[in-house]
Amino acid sequence: MGTETGGIYYQDEHLTVDAAGAAVRLDGQLLPMTRKELHLLVMLVQHAGVLVPREQLLTEIWGYQSGVKSRTLDVHVRRVRRHLGKFANLYIETIFGKGYRFQPARTEEENPTGPFRLRLGLTPESPLTVV
């Protein structure tokens, strides 16, 4: 994982993504993710709510040249979704032919700023910024 994603920390009621600690927890249980799976999830979390193009993911995570066609991204997204179980489609949205988007968890009763916490470039002990 590169330094650009090392300080990402996301937490909501079910999911915690700690890039610096190289750990993802779902309902308190540590998920056994590979380095690439973790890097993919962290990159999506880093751009929460925004479409991350396939080409950008393939270039930044796998180092592929621009324009390379590969199914490796789809395989890794499928694996990350498998780890997330019943929450998979809640968190990771596929924009067909374009890329993927991480959607922070919200319920209908929650206000627009929601209950989740996303920190960039901070340690888990740092004050939280609610996004």
C-alpha positions as a Markdown table, in Angstrom:
| # | Residue | x | y | z |
|---|---|---|---|---|
| 1 | Met | 0.0 | 0.0 | 0.0 |
| 2 | Gly | 1.4 | 3.3 | -1.0 |
| 3 | Thr | 1.9 | 6.3 | 1.3 |
| 4 | Glu | -1.0 | 8.1 | -0.4 |
| 5 | Thr | -3.5 | 5.6 | 1.2 |
| 6 | Gly | -1.6 | 4.8 | 4.4 |
| 7 | Gly | -3.6 | 7.3 | 6.5 |
| 8 | Ile | -7.1 | 6.3 | 5.4 |
| 9 | Tyr | -9.4 | 5.4 | 8.3 |
| 10 | Tyr | -13.1 | 4.7 | 7.8 |
| 11 | Gln | -15.6 | 3.6 | 10.4 |
| 12 | Asp | -19.4 | 3.1 | 10.6 |
| 13 | Glu | -21.7 | 0.9 | 12.6 |
| 14 | His | -20.5 | -2.3 | 10.7 |
| 15 | Leu | -17.3 | -1.6 | 8.8 |
| 16 | Thr | -13.9 | -0.3 | 9.9 |
| 17 | Val | -11.1 | 0.2 | 7.3 |
| 18 | Asp | -7.7 | 1.1 | 8.8 |
| 19 | Ala | -5.1 | 1.4 | 6.1 |
| 20 | Ala | -2.3 | 2.2 | 8.4 |
| 21 | Gly | -3.0 | -0.9 | 10.5 |
| 22 | Ala | -3.7 | -2.9 | 7.3 |
| 23 | Ala | -7.0 | -4.1 | 8.8 |
| 24 | Val | -10.6 | -4.3 | 7.8 |
| 25 | Arg | -13.2 | -5.3 | 10.4 |
| 26 | Leu | -16.9 | -6.2 | 9.7 |
| 27 | Asp | -19.1 | -6.2 | 12.8 |
| 28 | Gly | -15.9 | -6.5 | 14.9 |
| 29 | Gln | -14.5 | -9.5 | 13.0 |
| 30 | Leu | -11.1 | -9.1 | 11.3 |
| 31 | Leu | -11.5 | -9.9 | 7.6 |
| 32 | Pro | -8.7 | -11.9 | 6.0 |
| 33 | Met | -8.0 | -9.7 | 3.0 |
| 34 | Thr | -5.0 | -10.0 | 0.7 |
| 35 | Arg | -2.8 | -6.9 | 0.2 |
| 36 | Lys | -4.4 | -6.1 | -3.2 |
| 37 | Glu | -8.0 | -6.5 | -1.8 |
| 38 | Leu | -7.1 | -4.2 | 1.0 |
| 39 | His | -5.5 | -1.7 | -1.3 |
| 40 | Leu | -8.6 | -1.8 | -3.6 |
| 41 | Leu | -11.0 | -1.2 | -0.7 |
| 42 | Val | -8.8 | 1.6 | 0.8 |
| 43 | Met | -8.7 | 3.3 | -2.6 |
| 44 | Leu | -12.4 | 3.2 | -3.0 |
| 45 | Val | -12.9 | 4.4 | 0.6 |
| 46 | Gln | -10.4 | 7.3 | -0.1 |
| 47 | His | -12.8 | 8.4 | -2.8 |
| 48 | Ala | -16.0 | 7.7 | -1.0 |
| 49 | Gly | -19.1 | 8.7 | -2.9 |
| 50 | Val | -17.1 | 9.3 | -6.1 |
| 51 | Leu | -16.8 | 7.1 | -9.1 |
| 52 | Val | -13.3 | 5.7 | -9.4 |
| 53 | Pro | -12.6 | 4.7 | -13.0 |
| 54 | Arg | -11.5 | 1.2 | -13.9 |
| 55 | Glu | -8.4 | 2.5 | -15.6 |
| 56 | Gln | -7.4 | 4.5 | -12.5 |
| 57 | Leu | -7.7 | 1.4 | -10.3 |
| 58 | Leu | -5.8 | -0.8 | -12.7 |
| 59 | Thr | -3.0 | 1.8 | -13.1 |
| 60 | Glu | -2.6 | 2.7 | -9.4 |
| 61 | Ile | -3.1 | -0.7 | -7.8 |
| 62 | Trp | -1.7 | -3.1 | -10.4 |
| 63 | Gly | 0.6 | -0.8 | -12.3 |
| 64 | Tyr | -1.0 | -1.6 | -15.6 |
| 65 | Gln | -0.5 | 0.7 | -18.6 |
| 66 | Ser | -3.3 | 3.0 | -19.7 |
| 67 | Gly | -5.7 | 1.2 | -22.1 |
| 68 | Val | -4.9 | -2.4 | -20.8 |
| 69 | Lys | -8.0 | -4.6 | -20.7 |
| 70 | Ser | -8.1 | -7.0 | -17.7 |
| 71 | Arg | -10.6 | -8.8 | -15.6 |
| 72 | Thr | -8.3 | -8.8 | -12.5 |
| 73 | Leu | -10.1 | -5.8 | -11.1 |
| 74 | Asp | -13.5 | -7.5 | -11.4 |
| 75 | Val | -12.2 | -10.6 | -9.7 |
| 76 | His | -10.8 | -8.6 | -6.8 |
| 77 | Val | -14.0 | -6.6 | -6.4 |
| 78 | Arg | -15.9 | -9.8 | -6.3 |
| 79 | Arg | -13.5 | -11.1 | -3.5 |
| 80 | Val | -13.9 | -7.9 | -1.5 |
| 81 | Arg | -17.7 | -8.2 | -1.8 |
| 82 | Arg | -17.5 | -11.8 | -0.6 |
| 83 | His | -15.6 | -10.6 | 2.5 |
| 84 | Leu | -18.3 | -7.9 | 3.1 |
| 85 | Gly | -21.1 | -10.5 | 2.9 |
| 86 | Lys | -24.6 | -9.2 | 3.2 |
| 87 | Phe | -23.2 | -5.6 | 3.2 |
| 88 | Ala | -21.4 | -6.0 | -0.1 |
| 89 | Asn | -23.9 | -4.1 | -2.3 |
| 90 | Leu | -24.4 | -1.5 | 0.4 |
| 91 | Tyr | -20.8 | -0.4 | 0.3 |
| 92 | Ile | -19.5 | -1.1 | -3.3 |
| 93 | Glu | -21.5 | 0.1 | -6.3 |
| 94 | Thr | -20.7 | -1.0 | -9.8 |
| 95 | Ile | -21.0 | 1.7 | -12.5 |
| 96 | Phe | -21.2 | -0.7 | -15.5 |
| 97 | Gly | -18.4 | 0.0 | -18.0 |
| 98 | Lys | -17.0 | 2.9 | -16.0 |
| 99 | Gly | -15.8 | 1.8 | -12.5 |
| 100 | Tyr | -16.7 | 1.5 | -8.9 |
| 101 | Arg | -17.9 | 3.7 | -6.1 |
| 102 | Phe | -17.7 | 3.2 | -2.3 |
| 103 | Gln | -20.9 | 4.3 | -0.6 |
| 104 | Pro | -20.6 | 5.1 | 3.1 |
| 105 | Ala | -23.4 | 3.4 | 5.1 |
| 106 | Arg | -26.4 | 5.4 | 5.9 |
| 107 | Thr | -30.0 | 4.7 | 7.0 |
| 108 | Glu | -33.1 | 6.6 | 6.1 |
| 109 | Glu | -33.3 | 8.1 | 9.6 |
| 110 | Glu | -29.8 | 9.6 | 9.5 |
| 111 | Asn | -29.0 | 13.1 | 8.7 |
| 112 | Pro | -27.0 | 14.0 | 5.5 |
| 113 | Thr | -23.7 | 14.0 | 7.4 |
| 114 | Gly | -24.4 | 10.5 | 8.6 |
| 115 | Pro | -22.8 | 8.4 | 11.4 |
| 116 | Phe | -19.7 | 7.3 | 9.5 |
| 117 | Arg | -16.2 | 8.7 | 10.1 |
| 118 | Leu | -13.6 | 9.1 | 7.4 |
| 119 | Arg | -10.1 | 10.4 | 8.2 |
| 120 | Leu | -7.4 | 11.1 | 5.7 |
| 121 | Gly | -3.8 | 11.2 | 6.8 |
| 122 | Leu | -4.6 | 10.7 | 10.5 |
| 123 | Thr | -4.0 | 8.0 | 13.0 |
| 124 | Pro | -6.8 | 6.2 | 14.7 |
| 125 | Glu | -6.1 | 8.2 | 17.9 |
| 126 | Ser | -6.6 | 11.6 | 16.1 |
| 127 | Pro | -9.8 | 13.6 | 16.4 |
| 128 | Leu | -12.4 | 12.5 | 13.9 |
| 129 | Thr | -13.8 | 14.5 | 11.1 |
| 130 | Val | -17.4 | 13.7 | 10.2 |
| 131 | Val | -18.0 | 13.7 | 6.5 |
